[in-house]
């Protein structure tokens, strides 16, 4: 049976965990199939990061989450999606991400146009000053 559980990777007296998908027969810190997140209990509040799409993938295929991982998945909203209580927001978040990227690209394009105009304006006076400097030099006859 496949389990979703925690694997400890932190130093002595500094716990840090990975959320992994592993065969239940493999040891706690042993072989695993995939890393789908991490958990740091030492921060305030504790940091919990989970790849929702991968967690849903494994849960839908029959993987069983440990008690600790179930609490982490509850916190991230994955278990609510599994129960059907919350709509999957993957499509919405993808659309929002695309809109954000497009907005950043537009801002960058506008900034590049402003920089080009500023650079052209800076070059024009410099070009105009050079002939004037040559004209002021005394000529020897």
Buried (B, 14 or more C-beta within 10 A) or exposed (E): EBBBBBBEEEEEEEBBBBBBBBEEEBEEEEEBBBBBBBBBBEEEEEEBEBBBEBBBBBBEEEBBBBEBBBBBBEBBBBBEBBEEEEEEEEEEEEEEEEEEEEEEEEEEEEEEEEEEEEEEEEEEEEEEEEEEEEEEEEEEE
